Amino acid sequence: IAEADYRELLRAVSSRLAGKGRASQAARLLYEAREHRQLSALLVAELSANIAAAARGTNPAAGDAAERAARLCADAAAFAREWRDSDPKEASAHGAPLFALLSIAQLLEGAEAWRAASKGLPAAGPRGATDAIAMQPLSALLVRVEALSEAGLLPASLAEVEAAQAEYRLQPPEVRRAFPQLVETCVELLHAQYVALRIARCAPMPAAAGARAGTGFAAIRAQAEALVAFGGTMDVSASSG
């Protein structure tokens, strides 16, 4: 069978599998067919669905479903790195939704493990992956918040709200759907940082810890206010569609 025909067959079978809810098998076929754009779109849809299910409380906190969700995030991250390395031009032109949603999903996954660890509860997902995530301090999660701000997806101050809103409107529905939970989580993390600084009597976080070292109350409050303003201007109906 000719290579073109073989790849067409893989695409067709992948489409049928995806339609039957067998996304992981569909993704493997698209990867084998080197259909990076279609694979990226499939991963975006699956990541978005997992985030939405978690927000609705319909995604179990433990068990096979949570393990599959964590594995999907890890596999998507591995594919994104490989895509960028093997074909940076195509990845740059067509991978923005995947890269944005991956950054969001990784923050949300890390925040959930951080919450579970702070409550003394076991984190969901594959043991090795979640153990590593659960050890992330608050500062490591704030690094991810900072990265999203630097990418223009979140505002770091009120002056950046309008630009972040414009960037939000450019995102496909699958990415916009994740923003309400993203904003809520970021405000929660900033509040935790604020409390930590109060407990430390306003002492800055150690520089070695990473995120926002030396940030004071005013900067934390400024970003929290910006996030609340940004969240208030989002089209929630479009985000949840």
C-alpha positions in Angstrom: 0.0 0.0 0.0 1.3 3.4 -0.9 2.3 5.7 1.9 -0.3 8.3 1.0 -3.0 5.7 1.0 -1.8 4.3 4.3 -1.9 7.7 6.0 -5.3 8.3 4.6 -6.5 5.0 6.1 -5.0 5.9 9.4 -6.8 9.3 9.3 -10.1 7.6 8.5 -9.8 5.0 11.3 -8.7 7.7 13.7 -11.8 9.7 12.9 -14.1 6.7 13.6 -12.3 6.0 16.9 -12.5 9.6 18.1 -16.2 9.6 17.2 -16.7 6.5 19.5 -14.9 8.2 22.4 -11.7 6.2 22.0 -9.5 9.3 21.8 -6.2 7.7 23.0 -6.3 5.2 20.2 -7.3 7.8 17.7 -4.3 10.0 18.8 -1.9 7.1 18.4 -3.0 6.6 14.8 -2.7 10.3 14.0 0.8 10.3 15.5 1.8 7.3 13.4 0.3 9.1 10.3 2.3 12.2 11.2 -0.8 14.3 11.1 0.4 16.8 13.6 -2.3 19.4 13.0 -5.2 16.9 13.4 -3.5 15.4 16.5 -3.1 18.8 18.0 -6.8 19.5 17.4 -7.8 16.2 19.0 -5.6 16.8 22.1 -7.1 20.3 22.5 -10.6 18.9 22.4 -9.8 16.2 25.0 -7.9 18.5 27.3 -10.7 21.0 27.2 -13.3 18.3 27.9 -11.3 17.1 30.9 -11.0 20.6 32.3 -14.7 21.2 31.9 -15.6 17.9 33.6 -13.3 18.8 36.5 -15.0 22.2 36.8 -18.4 20.6 36.9 -17.3 18.0 39.4 -18.0 15.1 37.1 -14.4 14.0 36.7 -13.6 11.5 39.5 -10.8 12.6 41.8 -9.3 9.1 41.8 -9.4 6.0 39.7 -9.1 5.2 36.0 -10.7 8.4 34.8 -8.3 10.6 36.7 -5.3 8.5 35.7 -6.3 8.8 32.0 -6.7 12.5 32.3 -3.2 12.9 33.9 -1.7 10.6 31.2 -3.4 12.6 28.5 -1.8 15.8 29.8 1.6 14.1 30.0 1.3 12.7 26.5 0.2 16.0 25.1 3.1 17.8 26.6 5.5 15.2 25.2 4.0 15.6 21.7 4.1 19.4 21.9 7.8 19.3 22.7 8.5 16.9 19.9 6.4 18.9 17.5 8.3 22.1 18.3 11.6 20.3 17.9 10.8 18.5 14.7 8.8 21.2 12.8 9.0 24.5 14.7 7.5 26.4 11.8 4.3 24.3 11.6 4.1 24.1 15.4 4.3 27.9 15.7 1.7 28.4 13.0 -0.8 25.8 14.1 0.0 24.8 17.7 -0.9 27.9 19.7 -4.2 26.5 21.0 -2.5 23.3 22.2 0.4 25.1 23.8 -2.0 27.6 25.6 -4.3 24.9 26.8 -1.4 22.7 28.0 -0.1 25.6 30.1 -3.5 26.0 31.6 -4.0 22.3 32.2 -0.6 21.8 33.8 -1.3 24.7 36.2 -4.8 23.3 37.1 -3.4 19.8 37.6 -0.6 21.1 39.8 -3.0 23.3 41.8 -5.3 20.3 42.4 -2.4 18.2 43.6 -1.2 21.1 45.8 -4.7 21.3 47.4 -4.8 17.6 48.0 -1.3 17.6 49.5 -2.1 20.6 51.7 -5.1 18.7 53.0 -3.1 15.5 53.5 -5.1 13.7 50.9 -3.7 11.5 48.1 -3.4 13.1 44.7 -5.2 11.6 41.7 -3.4 10.2 38.7 -0.4 8.0 38.0 1.7 7.7 41.2 5.0 8.8 39.9 3.6 11.8 38.1 1.3 13.0 40.9 3.9 12.5 43.6 6.2 14.8 41.7 3.5 17.4 41.2 2.3 17.2 44.8 5.8 18.2 45.9 5.6 21.5 44.0 5.6 24.4 46.5 3.2 27.3 46.0 6.0 29.3 44.5 6.4 26.7 41.6 2.7 27.1 40.8 3.1 30.9 40.8 5.8 30.5 38.2 3.2 29.0 35.9 0.8 31.9 36.7 3.7 34.3 35.8 4.4 32.4 32.6 0.7 32.7 31.5 0.9 36.5 32.2 4.0 36.8 30.2 2.4 35.0 27.3 -0.4 37.6 27.4 -3.1 35.1 28.5 -3.6 36.6 31.9 -3.2 40.2 33.1 -0.6 41.0 35.8 -2.2 44.4 36.4 -5.3 46.4 35.6 -3.4 48.1 32.8 -3.1 44.7 31.1 -6.7 43.6 31.4 -7.8 45.0 28.0 -4.9 43.3 26.2 -5.6 40.0 27.9 -9.3 40.2 27.0 -8.3 40.8 23.4 -6.1 37.7 23.5 -8.9 35.7 25.1 -11.3 36.6 22.3 -8.8 35.2 19.8 -8.7 31.8 21.4 -10.9 28.9 20.1 -13.9 27.9 22.2 -12.0 24.8 23.6 -9.4 27.1 25.1 -11.8 29.8 26.3 -13.8 27.2 28.1 -10.9 26.7 30.5 -10.6 30.3 31.5 -13.2 30.6 34.3 -11.5 27.8 36.2 -8.1 29.2 35.4 -8.9 32.6 36.8 -10.5 31.2 39.9 -7.5 29.0 40.5 -5.0 31.9 40.0 -6.9 34.1 42.5 -6.8 31.2 45.0 -3.0 30.9 44.5 -2.5 34.6 44.9 -4.6 34.6 48.1 -2.5 31.7 49.4 0.7 33.7 48.7 -0.8 36.7 50.4 -1.6 34.6 53.5 1.9 33.1 53.5 3.5 36.6 53.4 1.3 37.7 56.3 2.4 34.7 58.3 6.0 35.5 57.4 5.3 39.1 58.5 5.7 40.5 55.0 9.0 38.7 54.3 9.5 38.1 50.6 9.6 34.5 49.3 13.2 33.2 49.0 14.7 33.9 45.6 15.7 30.3 45.1 12.0 29.3 45.4 11.4 31.0 42.0 8.1 32.6 41.4 7.6 36.3 42.2 10.5 36.4 44.6 10.3 39.5 46.7 6.8 40.4 45.6 4.9 42.4 48.2 1.3 42.8 49.2 0.7 45.6 46.7 1.8 43.5 43.7 -0.3 40.5 44.8 -3.3 42.7 45.3 -2.8 44.4 41.9 -2.8 41.1 40.1 -5.7 39.7 42.0 -7.7 42.8 41.2 -6.7 42.5 37.5 -7.8 38.8 37.4 -11.1 39.6 39.0 -11.7 42.4 36.5 -10.6 40.2 33.6 -12.9 37.4 34.8 -15.8 39.8 35.0 -15.5 40.7 31.4 -15.3 37.2 30.0 -18.2 35.9 27.9 -19.0 33.0 30.2 -21.6 31.6 27.8 -19.0 31.4 25.1 -16.5 29.9 27.5 -18.8 27.1 28.5 -20.1 26.4 25.1 
